[in-house]
Amino acid sequence: MPNAILRVGPYASSRPSLQFYSKETGIEQFKKSVNVSNTHWPDADWRSMFFASYLQVNSPDPDEYITVKEDYVGLSGASGSKEGLPTVFSVEWPNDGRGFDPFLGGGFFYQATEPFKLKLKYKFWNGSGQSISIRIVGEKIGTSSGSSPTQFLSHTIAPPNGGGSFPGPNIDDEYEIDLPASVLGQISISMDEQSVDAIAGTNWTLEFTTD
């Protein structure tokens, strides 16, 4: 990327306010990476963070989510990886009869001098009585203190219920994301479903790719 944009990060968080972190602190605190367009920095691979969690009926703390998995994943199709990160985030929900409200979230920051595209590939079992949706939000953040984000993308993917018993019908599809040039942009992903029977071994998979 040309020097028209000063590199920030390399890790960041926008909640409650924009903060930047060193690589060591960013990874230790599981913050989002600040990527460069759809490729790698010379000293760091492109990466997105993802986590999966759910709630339990009759839990002592009804608002406390149980974390199933959290990890960084790389960008499928981007050449020149030095870190060899996995490129697919896949979670198998445990067989927890008290489990409900499964949630998969994550995303990344980016810097780019020109617009570019990415694809979000997703797979999940779409069973009877379930209503799974994926929400993608894109914002231009800016790097100055107190600057307000400008939303450039708000899209929800909500396929119709498939019906049947596990493993049942599977959804295997993709969505192309157009990302504008930005001094600092952010993509946030959320995937959730409100049915109790979702916590029963079903797999959800997300992957970012340049293909």
C-alpha positions as CSV (number, residue, x, y, z in Angstrom):
1,M,0.0,0.0,0.0
2,P,1.4,3.5,-0.8
3,N,2.4,5.8,2.0
4,A,-0.7,8.0,1.4
5,I,-2.1,6.4,4.6
6,L,-0.1,6.3,7.8
7,R,-0.2,2.8,9.3
8,V,-2.1,2.5,12.6
9,G,-2.5,-0.4,15.0
10,P,-1.5,-3.0,14.5
11,Y,-4.5,-4.0,16.6
12,A,-7.4,-1.9,17.6
13,S,-10.8,-1.7,19.4
14,S,-13.6,0.7,18.8
15,R,-15.6,0.1,22.0
16,P,-16.2,2.1,24.0
17,S,-13.8,4.4,22.1
18,L,-11.1,3.9,19.5
19,Q,-7.9,2.5,21.0
20,F,-4.8,1.0,19.4
21,Y,-2.6,-1.8,20.7
22,S,0.8,-3.3,20.1
23,K,0.9,-6.8,18.5
24,E,1.7,-8.4,21.8
25,T,-1.1,-6.7,23.8
26,G,-3.6,-6.9,20.9
27,I,-3.2,-10.7,20.6
28,E,-3.2,-11.2,24.4
29,Q,-6.4,-9.2,24.8
30,F,-7.9,-10.7,21.6
31,K,-8.4,-7.4,19.7
32,K,-9.1,-6.9,16.0
33,S,-6.2,-6.7,13.6
34,V,-5.7,-3.7,11.4
35,N,-5.2,-5.2,8.0
36,V,-4.0,-3.7,4.7
37,S,-6.7,-4.1,2.0
38,N,-6.9,-7.7,0.9
39,T,-3.3,-8.7,1.3
40,H,-0.6,-9.0,4.0
41,W,1.6,-6.4,5.6
42,P,5.3,-7.1,5.1
43,D,5.6,-8.1,8.7
44,A,2.1,-9.4,9.5
45,D,-0.5,-11.6,7.9
46,W,-4.1,-10.5,7.2
47,R,-6.3,-11.8,10.0
48,S,-9.8,-11.6,11.4
49,M,-10.9,-12.5,14.9
50,F,-14.0,-14.7,15.6
51,F,-15.6,-16.0,18.8
52,A,-18.5,-18.3,19.5
53,S,-20.6,-18.3,22.7
54,Y,-24.1,-19.1,24.1
55,L,-26.3,-18.7,27.2
56,Q,-27.7,-21.3,29.6
57,V,-31.1,-21.7,31.0
58,N,-31.2,-21.3,34.9
59,S,-27.6,-20.1,34.9
60,P,-26.5,-18.3,38.1
61,D,-25.7,-15.3,35.9
62,P,-28.4,-15.3,33.1
63,D,-26.4,-12.7,31.1
64,E,-23.0,-14.6,31.2
65,Y,-22.1,-16.2,27.8
66,I,-20.2,-19.4,27.8
67,T,-17.3,-19.3,25.3
68,V,-17.0,-22.3,23.0
69,K,-14.2,-21.1,20.8
70,E,-12.2,-18.0,19.9
71,D,-9.5,-17.7,17.4
72,Y,-7.8,-15.6,14.6
73,V,-8.1,-16.8,11.0
74,G,-6.3,-15.7,7.9
75,L,-7.6,-14.7,4.5
76,S,-8.1,-17.5,2.0
77,G,-6.6,-16.8,-1.4
78,A,-4.1,-14.2,-0.2
79,S,-0.6,-15.2,-1.2
80,G,2.6,-14.8,0.7
81,S,1.4,-15.9,4.2
82,K,4.3,-16.0,6.7
83,E,2.2,-17.1,9.8
84,G,0.2,-20.0,8.3
85,L,-3.0,-19.1,10.1
86,P,-6.1,-21.3,9.6
87,T,-8.4,-19.7,7.1
88,V,-11.7,-21.1,8.3
89,F,-13.5,-20.5,11.6
90,S,-15.7,-23.5,12.4
91,V,-17.6,-24.1,15.6
92,E,-19.4,-27.3,16.7
93,W,-21.9,-26.4,19.4
94,P,-21.9,-28.8,22.4
95,N,-24.8,-31.0,23.3
96,D,-26.1,-28.8,26.1
97,G,-29.8,-29.2,26.8
98,R,-29.8,-26.0,28.7
99,G,-28.1,-24.0,26.0
100,F,-29.7,-21.3,23.9
101,D,-29.0,-18.1,22.0
102,P,-25.9,-19.2,20.2
103,F,-23.8,-16.3,18.9
104,L,-20.8,-16.1,16.6
105,G,-19.1,-12.7,16.2
106,G,-16.0,-11.1,15.0
107,G,-14.4,-9.0,12.2
108,F,-11.4,-6.8,11.5
109,F,-10.2,-3.3,10.8
110,Y,-8.5,-2.3,7.6
111,Q,-6.7,0.5,5.8
112,A,-6.8,0.9,2.0
113,T,-6.0,3.6,-0.6
114,E,-8.4,2.0,-3.2
115,P,-11.7,0.1,-3.0
116,F,-11.5,-3.7,-2.9
117,K,-13.7,-6.7,-2.6
118,L,-13.8,-9.7,-0.2
119,K,-16.2,-12.7,-0.1
120,L,-17.7,-14.0,3.1
121,K,-18.4,-17.8,2.8
122,Y,-20.7,-19.4,5.3
123,K,-22.0,-22.8,6.1
124,F,-24.6,-24.0,8.6
125,W,-27.4,-26.5,9.2
126,N,-30.7,-24.8,8.7
127,G,-33.1,-27.0,10.6
128,S,-36.8,-26.9,11.3
129,G,-37.9,-24.1,13.7
130,Q,-34.7,-22.3,13.5
131,S,-34.1,-18.7,12.2
132,I,-30.4,-18.2,11.7
133,S,-29.2,-14.8,10.4
134,I,-25.8,-13.3,9.5
135,R,-25.4,-9.5,9.8
136,I,-22.5,-7.7,8.2
137,V,-21.8,-4.1,9.1
138,G,-19.1,-1.9,7.6
139,E,-17.9,1.5,8.9
140,K,-15.4,4.1,8.2
141,I,-13.9,4.9,11.6
142,G,-11.2,7.5,11.1
143,T,-8.3,7.8,13.4
144,S,-8.8,11.2,15.1
145,S,-10.1,11.4,18.6
146,G,-13.8,11.8,18.9
147,S,-14.5,11.2,15.2
148,S,-17.9,9.5,14.5
149,P,-18.0,6.4,12.3
150,T,-19.8,6.5,8.9
151,Q,-21.6,3.3,8.0
152,F,-21.1,2.2,4.4
153,L,-22.7,-1.3,4.7
154,S,-25.5,-2.9,6.6
155,H,-26.6,-6.3,5.2
156,T,-28.5,-9.2,6.8
157,I,-28.5,-12.7,5.3
158,A,-31.5,-14.7,6.5
159,P,-32.1,-17.9,4.5
160,P,-35.5,-19.6,4.9
161,N,-35.9,-22.4,7.4
162,G,-34.9,-25.8,5.9
163,G,-36.8,-28.2,8.1
164,G,-35.9,-31.8,8.9
165,S,-33.7,-33.4,11.6
166,F,-29.9,-33.1,12.0
167,P,-27.9,-33.1,9.9
168,G,-30.7,-32.0,7.6
169,P,-30.4,-29.4,4.9
170,N,-27.2,-27.4,4.8
171,I,-26.7,-23.8,3.7
172,D,-23.4,-23.3,1.8
173,D,-23.2,-19.9,0.2
174,E,-21.2,-16.7,0.0
175,Y,-21.7,-12.9,0.0
176,E,-19.4,-10.4,-1.8
177,I,-18.5,-7.3,0.3
178,D,-17.4,-4.1,-1.4
179,L,-15.0,-2.1,0.8
180,P,-14.3,1.5,0.1
181,A,-10.9,3.2,0.5
182,S,-10.5,4.3,4.1
183,V,-7.9,5.6,6.5
184,L,-9.4,3.2,8.9
185,G,-12.4,1.0,8.2
186,Q,-14.1,-1.8,10.2
187,I,-16.1,-4.9,9.2
188,S,-18.2,-6.5,12.0
189,I,-19.9,-9.9,11.6
190,S,-22.6,-11.4,13.8
191,M,-24.4,-14.7,13.4
192,D,-27.1,-15.8,15.8
193,E,-30.2,-17.9,16.2
194,Q,-32.9,-17.8,18.9
195,S,-34.0,-21.4,19.1
196,V,-32.9,-23.6,22.1
197,D,-32.4,-26.7,19.9
198,A,-29.5,-25.0,18.1
199,I,-27.1,-26.1,20.9
200,A,-27.0,-29.7,19.8
201,G,-23.9,-30.3,17.8
202,T,-24.7,-28.1,14.8
203,N,-21.7,-26.6,12.9
204,W,-21.4,-23.0,11.9
205,T,-18.5,-22.0,9.6
206,L,-17.3,-18.6,8.4
207,E,-14.4,-17.7,6.0
208,F,-13.1,-14.6,4.3
209,T,-11.6,-15.1,0.9
210,T,-10.2,-13.0,-2.0
211,D,-11.5,-15.5,-4.6
